[in-house]
């Protein structure tokens, strides 16, 4: 499948999901139209359904506001805009709901967590610094775990189903299909 067909597949998938079709119904229609069941499942996996956006979209906006506050606080504290580049990219990813990149937001959080722990233990640990550690640790843990949870809620992974059949030549073959979890 060439790039233009992949773009058309993605556009059709976005339109079907925006119309309120379930992921399973969109999957079946797109497989009929384009074939390539695995590619269709990969495209749909990256897109949230309308029902999921209605249900968990408010959490995505809350996370976006949280990230804006973190960026504002870091800019106020450091005064250096260049050090905030990763967090600004994270804002863009969350604002556009690019679910396949949410893992990178968690990675930014892990790097921040490791940096914080290393910095804390290389300095002298007094009673006040432990409280500062806890105050900074909580937002970082939210940045690490919340995108992972939100990705699973907005776009759960499809289940791969293998079906064995015999073709006209008498050769046993395996047909792959994907089942998307119900969107409650």
TITISE-289798 format. One record per atom (N, C-alpha, C): atom name; residue number from 1; x, y, z; residue in one letter. Coordinates in Angstrom, 1 decimal, always signed. Layout:
TITISE-289798
 at   i     xx     yy     zz aa
 CA NUM      X      Y      Z  A
...
//
This chain:
TITISE-289798
 at   i     xx     yy     zz aa
  N   1   +0.9   -1.2   +0.0  X
 CA   1   +0.0   +0.0   +0.0  X
  C   1   +0.9   +1.2   +0.0  X
  N   2   +0.7   +2.1   -0.9  X
 CA   2   +1.5   +3.3   -1.0  X
  C   2   +1.0   +4.4   -0.1  X
  N   3   +1.8   +5.5   +0.0  X
 CA   3   +1.5   +6.6   +0.9  X
  C   3   +0.1   +7.2   +0.7  X
  N   4   -0.3   +7.4   -0.5  X
 CA   4   -1.6   +8.1   -0.8  X
  C   4   -2.7   +7.2   -0.3  X
  N   5   -2.6   +5.9   -0.5  X
 CA   5   -3.6   +5.0   +0.0  X
  C   5   -3.7   +5.0   +1.5  X
  N   6   -2.5   +5.0   +2.2  X
 CA   6   -2.5   +5.0   +3.6  X
  C   6   -3.1   +6.3   +4.2  X
  N   7   -2.8   +7.4   +3.5  X
 CA   7   -3.5   +8.7   +3.9  X
  C   7   -5.0   +8.7   +3.7  X
  N   8   -5.4   +8.1   +2.6  X
 CA   8   -6.9   +7.9   +2.3  X
  C   8   -7.5   +7.0   +3.4  X
  N   9   -6.8   +6.0   +3.8  X
 CA   9   -7.3   +5.0   +4.8  X
  C   9   -7.4   +5.8   +6.1  X
  N  10   -6.4   +6.5   +6.5  X
 CA  10   -6.5   +7.3   +7.7  X
  C  10   -7.6   +8.3   +7.7  X
  N  11   -7.8   +9.0   +6.6  X
 CA  11   -8.8  +10.0   +6.5  X
  C  11  -10.2   +9.4   +6.6  X
  N  12  -10.4   +8.2   +5.9  X
 CA  12  -11.7   +7.5   +6.0  X
  C  12  -11.9   +7.0   +7.4  X
  N  13  -10.9   +6.6   +8.1  X
 CA  13  -11.0   +6.1   +9.5  X
  C  13  -11.4   +7.2  +10.4  X
  N  14  -10.8   +8.4  +10.2  X
 CA  14  -11.2   +9.5  +11.1  X
  C  14  -12.6   +9.9  +10.8  X
  N  15  -13.0   +9.9   +9.6  X
 CA  15  -14.4  +10.3   +9.2  X
  C  15  -15.4   +9.3   +9.8  X
  N  16  -15.1   +8.0   +9.7  X
 CA  16  -16.1   +7.0  +10.2  X
  C  16  -16.2   +7.2  +11.8  X
  N  17  -15.1   +7.3  +12.4  X
 CA  17  -15.1   +7.5  +13.9  X
  C  17  -15.8   +8.8  +14.3  X
  N  18  -15.6   +9.8  +13.6  X
 CA  18  -16.2  +11.1  +13.9  X
  C  18  -17.8  +11.1  +13.7  X
  N  19  -18.2  +10.2  +12.8  X
 CA  19  -19.6  +10.0  +12.5  X
  C  19  -20.3   +9.2  +13.6  X
  N  20  -19.5   +8.6  +14.5  X
 CA  20  -20.0   +7.9  +15.6  X
  C  20  -20.0   +6.4  +15.5  X
  N  21  -19.4   +5.9  +14.4  X
 CA  21  -19.2   +4.4  +14.2  X
  C  21  -18.3   +3.9  +15.3  X
  N  22  -18.6   +2.7  +15.7  X
 CA  22  -17.7   +2.0  +16.7  X
  C  22  -16.4   +1.6  +15.9  X
  N  23  -15.3   +1.4  +16.7  X
 CA  23  -14.1   +1.0  +16.0  X
  C  23  -14.3   -0.3  +15.2  X
  N  24  -15.1   -1.2  +15.8  X
 CA  24  -15.3   -2.5  +15.1  X
  C  24  -16.0   -2.4  +13.8  X
  N  25  -17.0   -1.5  +13.8  X
 CA  25  -17.8   -1.3  +12.6  X
  C  25  -16.9   -0.5  +11.5  X
  N  26  -16.1   +0.4  +12.0  X
 CA  26  -15.2   +1.1  +11.1  X
  C  26  -14.1   +0.1  +10.5  X
  N  27  -13.6   -0.7  +11.4  X
 CA  27  -12.7   -1.7  +11.0  X
  C  27  -13.2   -2.6   +9.9  X
  N  28  -14.4   -3.1  +10.1  X
 CA  28  -15.0   -4.0   +9.1  X
  C  28  -15.3   -3.3   +7.7  X
  N  29  -15.7   -2.0   +7.8  X
 CA  29  -15.9   -1.3   +6.6  X
  C  29  -14.6   -1.0   +5.8  X
  N  30  -13.6   -0.6   +6.6  X
 CA  30  -12.3   -0.3   +6.0  X
  C  30  -11.6   -1.5   +5.4  X
  N  31  -11.7   -2.6   +6.1  X
 CA  31  -11.1   -3.9   +5.6  X
  C  31  -11.8   -4.2   +4.2  X
  N  32  -13.1   -4.1   +4.2  X
 CA  32  -13.8   -4.4   +2.9  X
  C  32  -13.3   -3.4   +1.8  X
  N  33  -13.1   -2.2   +2.1  X
 CA  33  -12.7   -1.2   +1.1  X
  C  33  -11.3   -1.3   +0.7  X
  N  34  -10.4   -1.5   +1.7  X
 CA  34   -8.9   -1.4   +1.4  X
  C  34   -8.2   -2.8   +1.5  X
  N  35   -8.8   -3.8   +2.2  X
 CA  35   -8.1   -5.0   +2.5  X
  C  35   -7.1   -4.7   +3.6  X
  N  36   -6.0   -5.4   +3.7  X
 CA  36   -4.9   -5.1   +4.7  X
  C  36   -5.5   -4.9   +6.1  X
  N  37   -6.0   -6.0   +6.7  X
 CA  37   -6.6   -6.0   +8.0  X
  C  37   -5.6   -5.5   +9.1  X
  N  38   -4.4   -5.9   +9.0  X
 CA  38   -3.4   -5.5  +10.0  X
  C  38   -3.2   -4.0   +9.9  X
  N  39   -3.0   -3.4   +8.8  X
 CA  39   -2.8   -2.0   +8.6  X
  C  39   -4.0   -1.2   +9.1  X
  N  40   -5.2   -1.6   +8.7  X
 CA  40   -6.4   -1.0   +9.2  X
  C  40   -6.5   -1.0  +10.7  X
  N  41   -6.2   -2.1  +11.3  X
 CA  41   -6.2   -2.2  +12.8  X
  C  41   -5.1   -1.2  +13.4  X
  N  42   -4.0   -1.1  +12.8  X
 CA  42   -2.9   -0.2  +13.3  X
  C  42   -3.4   +1.2  +13.2  X
  N  43   -4.0   +1.6  +12.1  X
 CA  43   -4.5   +3.0  +12.0  X
  C  43   -5.6   +3.3  +13.0  X
  N  44   -6.6   +2.3  +13.2  X
 CA  44   -7.6   +2.5  +14.1  X
  C  44   -7.2   +2.5  +15.6  X
  N  45   -6.1   +1.8  +15.8  X
 CA  45   -5.6   +1.8  +17.2  X
  C  45   -5.1   +3.1  +17.7  X
  N  46   -4.6   +3.9  +16.7  X
 CA  46   -4.1   +5.3  +17.0  X
  C  46   -5.1   +6.3  +17.2  X
  N  47   -6.4   +6.0  +16.8  X
 CA  47   -7.4   +7.0  +16.8  X
  C  47   -8.5   +6.7  +17.9  X
  N  48   -8.9   +7.7  +18.6  X
 CA  48   -9.9   +7.5  +19.6  X
  C  48  -11.3   +7.5  +18.9  X
  N  49  -12.2   +6.7  +19.4  X
 CA  49  -13.6   +6.8  +18.9  X
  C  49  -14.3   +8.0  +19.5  X
  N  50  -15.4   +8.3  +18.8  X
 CA  50  -16.2   +9.4  +19.3  X
  C  50  -16.7   +9.2  +20.7  X
  N  51  -17.1   +8.0  +21.0  X
 CA  51  -17.6   +7.6  +22.3  X
  C  51  -16.5   +7.7  +23.4  X
  N  52  -15.3   +7.3  +23.0  X
 CA  52  -14.2   +7.4  +24.0  X
  C  52  -13.8   +8.9  +24.2  X
  N  53  -13.9   +9.7  +23.2  X
 CA  53  -13.6  +11.1  +23.4  X
  C  53  -14.6  +11.8  +24.3  X
  N  54  -15.9  +11.4  +24.1  X
 CA  54  -16.9  +12.0  +24.9  X
  C  54  -16.7  +11.6  +26.4  X
  N  55  -16.3  +10.3  +26.6  X
 CA  55  -16.2   +9.8  +27.9  X
  C  55  -14.9  +10.3  +28.6  X
  N  56  -13.7  +10.2  +27.9  X
 CA  56  -12.4  +10.5  +28.5  X
  C  56  -11.8  +11.8  +28.0  X
  N  57  -12.5  +12.5  +27.1  X
 CA  57  -11.9  +13.8  +26.6  X
  C  57  -11.7  +14.8  +27.7  X
  N  58  -12.5  +14.8  +28.7  X
 CA  58  -12.3  +15.8  +29.8  X
  C  58  -11.0  +15.5  +30.5  X
  N  59  -10.7  +14.2  +30.6  X
 CA  59   -9.4  +13.9  +31.3  X
  C  59   -8.2  +14.3  +30.4  X
  N  60   -8.4  +14.3  +29.1  X
 CA  60   -7.3  +14.7  +28.2  X
  C  60   -7.2  +16.3  +28.4  X
  N  61   -8.3  +17.0  +28.5  X
 CA  61   -8.2  +18.4  +28.7  X
  C  61   -7.6  +18.8  +30.1  X
  N  62   -8.0  +18.0  +31.1  X
 CA  62   -7.4  +18.2  +32.4  X
  C  62   -5.9  +18.0  +32.4  X
  N  63   -5.4  +17.0  +31.6  X
 CA  63   -4.0  +16.7  +31.5  X
  C  63   -3.3  +17.8  +30.8  X
  N  64   -4.0  +18.4  +29.7  X
 CA  64   -3.4  +19.5  +29.0  X
  C  64   -3.3  +20.7  +29.9  X
  N  65   -4.3  +21.0  +30.7  X
 CA  65   -4.2  +22.2  +31.6  X
  C  65   -3.1  +21.9  +32.6  X
  N  66   -2.9  +20.7  +33.1  X
 CA  66   -1.9  +20.3  +34.0  X
  C  66   -0.5  +20.6  +33.4  X
  N  67   -0.3  +20.2  +32.1  X
 CA  67   +0.9  +20.4  +31.5  X
  C  67   +1.2  +21.9  +31.2  X
  N  68   +0.2  +22.6  +30.9  X
 CA  68   +0.3  +24.1  +30.8  X
  C  68   +0.8  +24.7  +32.1  X
  N  69   +0.3  +24.3  +33.2  X
 CA  69   +0.7  +24.8  +34.5  X
  C  69   +2.1  +24.4  +34.8  X
  N  70   +2.5  +23.2  +34.4  X
 CA  70   +3.9  +22.7  +34.7  X
  C  70   +4.8  +23.6  +33.8  X
  N  71   +4.5  +23.8  +32.6  X
 CA  71   +5.4  +24.6  +31.7  X
  C  71   +5.5  +26.0  +32.2  X
  N  72   +4.4  +26.6  +32.6  X
 CA  72   +4.4  +28.0  +33.2  X
  C  72   +5.3  +28.0  +34.5  X
  N  73   +5.1  +27.0  +35.3  X
 CA  73   +5.9  +27.0  +36.6  X
  C  73   +7.4  +26.8  +36.2  X
  N  74   +7.7  +25.9  +35.3  X
 CA  74   +9.1  +25.7  +35.0  X
  C  74   +9.7  +27.0  +34.3  X
  N  75   +9.0  +27.6  +33.5  X
 CA  75   +9.5  +28.9  +32.8  X
  C  75   +9.7  +30.0  +33.9  X
  N  76   +8.8  +30.0  +34.8  X
 CA  76   +8.9  +31.0  +35.9  X
  C  76  +10.1  +30.8  +36.8  X
  N  77  +10.4  +29.5  +37.1  X
 CA  77  +11.5  +29.1  +37.9  X
  C  77  +12.8  +29.2  +37.2  X
  N  78  +12.9  +28.7  +36.0  X
 CA  78  +14.2  +28.7  +35.3  X
  C  78  +14.4  +29.9  +34.4  X
  N  79  +13.4  +30.4  +33.8  X
 CA  79  +13.5  +31.6  +32.9  X
  C  79  +14.1  +31.3  +31.6  X
  N  80  +14.3  +30.0  +31.3  X
 CA  80  +14.9  +29.6  +30.1  X
  C  80  +13.9  +28.8  +29.2  X
  N  81  +13.6  +29.4  +28.1  X
 CA  81  +12.6  +28.8  +27.2  X
  C  81  +13.1  +27.6  +26.5  X
  N  82  +14.4  +27.5  +26.2  X
 CA  82  +14.9  +26.4  +25.5  X
  C  82  +14.8  +25.1  +26.3  X
  N  83  +14.9  +25.1  +27.6  X
 CA  83  +14.8  +23.9  +28.4  X
  C  83  +13.4  +23.4  +28.5  X
  N  84  +12.4  +24.2  +28.0  X
 CA  84  +11.0  +23.7  +28.0  X
  C  84  +10.6  +23.1  +26.7  X
  N  85  +11.5  +23.0  +25.8  X
 CA  85  +11.1  +22.5  +24.4  X
  C  85  +10.3  +21.2  +24.5  X
  N  86  +10.8  +20.2  +25.3  X
 CA  86  +10.1  +18.9  +25.4  X
  C  86   +8.7  +19.0  +25.9  X
  N  87   +8.6  +19.9  +26.9  X
 CA  87   +7.2  +20.0  +27.5  X
  C  87   +6.3  +20.8  +26.5  X
  N  88   +6.8  +21.7  +25.7  X
 CA  88   +6.0  +22.3  +24.7  X
  C  88   +5.5  +21.3  +23.7  X
  N  89   +6.5  +20.5  +23.3  X
 CA  89   +6.1  +19.4  +22.3  X
  C  89   +5.0  +18.5  +23.0  X
  N  90   +5.2  +18.2  +24.3  X
 CA  90   +4.2  +17.4  +24.9  X
  C  90   +2.8  +18.1  +24.9  X
  N  91   +2.8  +19.4  +25.1  X
 CA  91   +1.5  +20.1  +25.0  X
  C  91   +0.9  +20.0  +23.7  X
  N  92   +1.7  +20.1  +22.6  X
 CA  92   +1.1  +19.9  +21.3  X
  C  92   +0.6  +18.5  +21.1  X
  N  93   +1.3  +17.5  +21.5  X
 CA  93   +0.8  +16.1  +21.4  X
  C  93   -0.5  +15.9  +22.1  X
  N  94   -0.7  +16.4  +23.3  X
 CA  94   -1.9  +16.2  +24.1  X
  C  94   -3.0  +17.1  +23.5  X
  N  95   -2.7  +18.3  +23.0  X
 CA  95   -3.8  +19.1  +22.4  X
  C  95   -4.3  +18.5  +21.1  X
  N  96   -3.5  +17.8  +20.4  X
 CA  96   -3.9  +17.2  +19.1  X
  C  96   -4.4  +15.8  +19.3  X
  N  97   -4.3  +15.2  +20.5  X
 CA  97   -4.6  +13.8  +20.9  X
  C  97   -3.9  +12.9  +20.0  X
  N  98   -2.6  +13.0  +19.8  X
 CA  98   -1.8  +12.1  +19.1  X
  C  98   -1.4  +11.0  +20.0  X
  N  99   -2.3  +10.0  +20.1  X
 CA  99   -2.1   +8.9  +21.1  X
  C  99   -0.8   +8.1  +21.0  X
  N 100   -0.4   +7.9  +19.7  X
 CA 100   +0.8   +7.1  +19.6  X
  C 100   +2.1   +7.8  +20.2  X
  N 101   +2.0   +9.1  +20.5  X
 CA 101   +3.2   +9.8  +21.0  X
  C 101   +3.0  +10.0  +22.5  X
  N 102   +2.0   +9.5  +23.2  X
 CA 102   +1.8   +9.7  +24.6  X
  C 102   +2.9   +8.9  +25.4  X
  N 103   +3.4   +7.9  +24.8  X
 CA 103   +4.5   +7.1  +25.4  X
  C 103   +5.7   +8.0  +25.6  X
  N 104   +5.9   +8.9  +24.7  X
 CA 104   +7.1   +9.8  +24.8  X
  C 104   +6.9  +10.9  +25.9  X
  N 105   +5.7  +11.2  +26.2  X
 CA 105   +5.4  +12.1  +27.3  X
  C 105   +5.8  +11.4  +28.6  X
  N 106   +5.4  +10.1  +28.7  X
 CA 106   +5.8   +9.3  +29.8  X
  C 106   +7.3   +9.2  +29.9  X
  N 107   +8.0   +9.1  +28.8  X
 CA 107   +9.5   +9.0  +28.8  X
  C 107  +10.1  +10.3  +29.3  X
  N 108   +9.5  +11.4  +28.9  X
 CA 108  +10.0  +12.7  +29.5  X
  C 108   +9.8  +12.7  +31.0  X
  N 109   +8.7  +12.2  +31.5  X
 CA 109   +8.5  +12.1  +32.9  X
  C 109   +9.5  +11.2  +33.6  X
  N 110   +9.9  +10.1  +32.9  X
 CA 110  +10.9   +9.2  +33.5  X
  C 110  +12.3   +9.8  +33.6  X
  N 111  +12.6  +10.5  +32.5  X
 CA 111  +13.9  +11.2  +32.5  X
  C 111  +13.9  +12.3  +33.6  X
  N 112  +12.8  +13.0  +33.7  X
 CA 112  +12.7  +14.0  +34.8  X
  C 112  +12.8  +13.4  +36.2  X
  N 113  +12.2  +12.3  +36.3  X
 CA 113  +12.2  +11.6  +37.6  X
  C 113  +13.6  +11.1  +37.9  X
  N 114  +14.3  +10.6  +37.0  X
 CA 114  +15.7  +10.1  +37.2  X
  C 114  +16.6  +11.3  +37.5  X
  N 115  +16.4  +12.4  +36.8  X
 CA 115  +17.2  +13.6  +37.0  X
  C 115  +17.0  +14.2  +38.4  X
  N 116  +15.7  +14.2  +38.8  X
 CA 116  +15.3  +14.7  +40.2  X
  C 116  +16.0  +13.8  +41.3  X
  N 117  +15.9  +12.5  +41.1  X
 CA 117  +16.5  +11.6  +42.2  X
  C 117  +18.0  +11.8  +42.2  X
  N 118  +18.6  +11.9  +41.1  X
 CA 118  +20.1  +12.0  +41.1  X
  C 118  +20.5  +13.4  +41.7  X
  N 119  +19.8  +14.4  +41.3  X
 CA 119  +20.0  +15.7  +41.9  X
  C 119  +19.8  +15.7  +43.4  X
  N 120  +18.8  +15.1  +43.8  X
 CA 120  +18.4  +15.1  +45.3  X
  C 120  +19.5  +14.4  +46.1  X
  N 121  +20.0  +13.2  +45.6  X
 CA 121  +21.0  +12.5  +46.4  X
  C 121  +22.4  +13.0  +46.2  X
  N 122  +22.7  +13.8  +45.2  X
 CA 122  +24.0  +14.4  +45.1  X
  C 122  +24.1  +15.6  +46.0  X
  N 123  +23.0  +16.2  +46.4  X
 CA 123  +23.0  +17.3  +47.4  X
  C 123  +22.8  +16.8  +48.8  X
  N 124  +23.1  +17.6  +49.7  X
 CA 124  +22.9  +17.2  +51.1  X
  C 124  +21.4  +17.1  +51.4  X
  N 125  +21.0  +16.0  +52.0  X
 CA 125  +19.6  +15.8  +52.3  X
  C 125  +19.2  +16.3  +53.7  X
  N 126  +18.6  +17.4  +53.7  X
 CA 126  +18.1  +17.9  +55.0  X
  C 126  +16.5  +17.7  +55.0  X
  N 127  +15.9  +18.0  +56.1  X
 CA 127  +14.5  +17.8  +56.3  X
  C 127  +13.7  +18.6  +55.3  X
  N 128  +14.1  +19.8  +55.0  X
 CA 128  +13.3  +20.7  +54.0  X
  C 128  +13.4  +20.1  +52.6  X
  N 129  +14.6  +19.5  +52.3  X
 CA 129  +14.8  +19.0  +50.9  X
  C 129  +13.9  +17.8  +50.6  X
  N 130  +13.6  +17.0  +51.7  X
 CA 130  +12.7  +15.9  +51.5  X
  C 130  +11.3  +16.3  +51.1  X
  N 131  +10.9  +17.4  +51.8  X
 CA 131   +9.5  +17.9  +51.4  X
  C 131   +9.5  +18.5  +50.0  X
  N 132  +10.6  +19.2  +49.6  X
 CA 132  +10.7  +19.6  +48.2  X
  C 132  +10.6  +18.5  +47.3  X
  N 133  +11.3  +17.4  +47.6  X
 CA 133  +11.4  +16.2  +46.7  X
  C 133   +9.9  +15.7  +46.5  X
  N 134   +9.2  +15.6  +47.6  X
 CA 134   +7.8  +15.0  +47.5  X
  C 134   +6.9  +16.0  +46.7  X
  N 135   +7.1  +17.3  +46.8  X
 CA 135   +6.3  +18.3  +46.1  X
  C 135   +6.6  +18.2  +44.6  X
  N 136   +7.8  +17.9  +44.2  X
 CA 136   +8.2  +17.9  +42.8  X
  C 136   +7.9  +16.5  +42.3  X
  N 137   +8.0  +15.5  +43.1  X
 CA 137   +7.8  +14.1  +42.7  X
  C 137   +6.4  +13.8  +42.2  X
  N 138   +5.4  +14.4  +42.9  X
 CA 138   +4.0  +14.1  +42.5  X
  C 138   +3.7  +14.5  +41.1  X
  N 139   +4.0  +15.7  +40.7  X
 CA 139   +3.7  +16.1  +39.3  X
  C 139   +4.4  +15.2  +38.3  X
  N 140   +5.7  +14.8  +38.6  X
 CA 140   +6.4  +14.0  +37.7  X
  C 140   +5.8  +12.6  +37.6  X
  N 141   +5.3  +12.1  +38.7  X
 CA 141   +4.7  +10.8  +38.6  X
  C 141   +3.4  +10.8  +37.8  X
  N 142   +2.7  +12.0  +37.9  X
 CA 142   +1.5  +12.1  +37.1  X
  C 142   +1.9  +12.2  +35.6  X
  N 143   +3.0  +12.8  +35.3  X
 CA 143   +3.4  +12.9  +33.9  X
  C 143   +3.9  +11.5  +33.4  X
  N 144   +4.4  +10.7  +34.3  X
 CA 144   +4.8   +9.3  +33.9  X
  C 144   +3.6   +8.4  +33.6  X
  N 145   +2.6   +8.4  +34.6  X
 CA 145   +1.6   +7.3  +34.5  X
  C 145   +0.3   +7.8  +33.8  X
  N 146   -0.1   +9.0  +33.9  X
 CA 146   -1.4   +9.5  +33.4  X
  C 146   -1.5   +9.3  +31.9  X
  N 147   -0.4   +9.6  +31.1  X
 CA 147   -0.6   +9.4  +29.6  X
  C 147   -0.8   +7.9  +29.3  X
  N 148   -0.1   +7.0  +30.0  X
 CA 148   -0.3   +5.6  +29.7  X
  C 148   -1.7   +5.1  +30.0  X
  N 149   -2.3   +5.6  +31.1  X
 CA 149   -3.7   +5.3  +31.5  X
  C 149   -4.6   +5.8  +30.4  X
  N 150   -4.4   +7.1  +30.1  X
 CA 150   -5.3   +7.8  +29.1  X
  C 150   -5.2   +7.1  +27.8  X
  N 151   -4.1   +6.7  +27.3  X
 CA 151   -4.0   +6.0  +26.0  X
  C 151   -4.8   +4.7  +26.0  X
  N 152   -4.7   +4.0  +27.1  X
 CA 152   -5.5   +2.7  +27.2  X
  C 152   -7.0   +3.0  +27.2  X
  N 153   -7.4   +4.1  +27.8  X
 CA 153   -8.9   +4.4  +27.9  X
  C 153   -9.4   +5.0  +26.5  X
  N 154   -8.6   +5.9  +25.9  X
 CA 154   -9.0   +6.5  +24.7  X
  C 154   -8.9   +5.6  +23.5  X
  N 155   -8.0   +4.7  +23.5  X
 CA 155   -7.8   +3.8  +22.3  X
  C 155   -7.2   +2.4  +22.8  X
  N 156   -8.1   +1.6  +23.3  X
 CA 156   -7.6   +0.2  +23.7  X
  C 156   -7.1   -0.6  +22.5  X
  N 157   -6.1   -1.4  +22.7  X
 CA 157   -5.5   -2.3  +21.7  X
  C 157   -6.5   -3.3  +21.2  X
  N 158   -6.5   -3.6  +19.9  X
 CA 158   -7.4   -4.6  +19.4  X
  C 158   -6.9   -6.0  +19.7  X
  N 159   -7.8   -7.0  +19.7  X
 CA 159   -7.4   -8.4  +20.0  X
  C 159   -7.2   -9.1  +18.7  X
  N 160   -6.1   -9.7  +18.5  X
 CA 160   -5.9  -10.4  +17.2  X
  C 160   -6.5  -11.8  +17.2  X
  N 161   -7.3  -12.1  +16.2  X
 CA 161   -8.0  -13.4  +16.1  X
  C 161   -7.4  -14.1  +14.9  X
  N 162   -7.0  -15.3  +15.1  X
 CA 162   -6.5  -16.2  +14.0  X
  C 162   -7.5  -17.3  +13.7  X
  N 163   -7.8  -17.3  +12.4  X
 CA 163   -8.7  -18.3  +11.9  X
  C 163   -8.1  -19.2  +10.9  X
  N 164   -8.1  -20.5  +11.1  X
 CA 164   -7.5  -21.4  +10.1  X
  C 164   -8.5  -21.8   +9.1  X
  N 165   -8.2  -21.8   +7.8  X
 CA 165   -9.1  -22.2   +6.8  X
  C 165   -8.3  -22.9   +5.7  X
  N 166   -9.0  -23.6   +4.8  X
 CA 166   -8.3  -24.3   +3.7  X
  C 166   -8.7  -23.6   +2.4  X
  N 167   -7.7  -23.3   +1.6  X
 CA 167   -8.0  -22.6   +0.4  X
  C 167   -8.4  -23.6   -0.7  X
  N 168   -8.7  -23.1   -1.9  X
 CA 168   -9.2  -24.0   -3.0  X
  C 168   -8.1  -25.0   -3.4  X
  N 169   -6.9  -24.7   -3.2  X
 CA 169   -5.8  -25.7   -3.5  X
  C 169   -5.6  -26.7   -2.5  X
  N 170   -6.3  -26.6   -1.4  X
 CA 170   -6.2  -27.6   -0.3  X
  C 170   -5.1  -27.3   +0.7  X
  N 171   -4.6  -26.1   +0.6  X
 CA 171   -3.5  -25.6   +1.5  X
  C 171   -4.2  -25.0   +2.7  X
  N 172   -3.7  -25.3   +3.9  X
 CA 172   -4.2  -24.8   +5.2  X
  C 172   -3.5  -23.4   +5.3  X
  N 173   -4.4  -22.4   +5.6  X
 CA 173   -3.9  -21.0   +5.7  X
  C 173   -4.5  -20.4   +7.0  X
  N 174   -3.9  -19.3   +7.4  X
 CA 174   -4.4  -18.6   +8.6  X
  C 174   -4.8  -17.2   +8.2  X
  N 175   -6.0  -16.8   +8.6  X
 CA 175   -6.6  -15.5   +8.3  X
  C 175   -6.6  -14.7   +9.6  X
  N 176   -6.0  -13.5   +9.5  X
 CA 176   -6.0  -12.7  +10.7  X
  C 176   -7.2  -11.7  +10.7  X
  N 177   -7.8  -11.5  +11.8  X
 CA 177   -8.8  -10.5  +11.9  X
  C 177   -8.6   -9.8  +13.3  X
  N 178   -9.1   -8.7  +13.5  X
 CA 178   -9.0   -8.0  +14.8  X
  C 178  -10.3   -7.6  +15.3  X
  N 179  -10.4   -7.7  +16.7  X
 CA 179  -11.6   -7.4  +17.4  X
  C 179  -11.3   -6.3  +18.3  X
  N 180  -12.0   -5.2  +18.2  X
 CA 180  -11.8   -4.1  +19.1  X
  C 180  -12.7   -4.2  +20.3  X
  N 181  -12.2   -3.9  +21.5  X
 CA 181  -13.0   -4.0  +22.7  X
  C 181  -14.2   -3.1  +22.6  X
  N 182  -15.3   -3.5  +23.3  X
 CA 182  -16.5   -2.7  +23.3  X
  C 182  -16.2   -1.3  +24.0  X
  N 183  -16.8   -0.3  +23.4  X
 CA 183  -16.6   +1.1  +24.0  X
  C 183  -17.8   +1.3  +24.9  X
  N 184  -17.6   +1.2  +26.2  X
 CA 184  -18.7   +1.4  +27.1  X
  C 184  -18.9   +2.8  +27.4  X
//
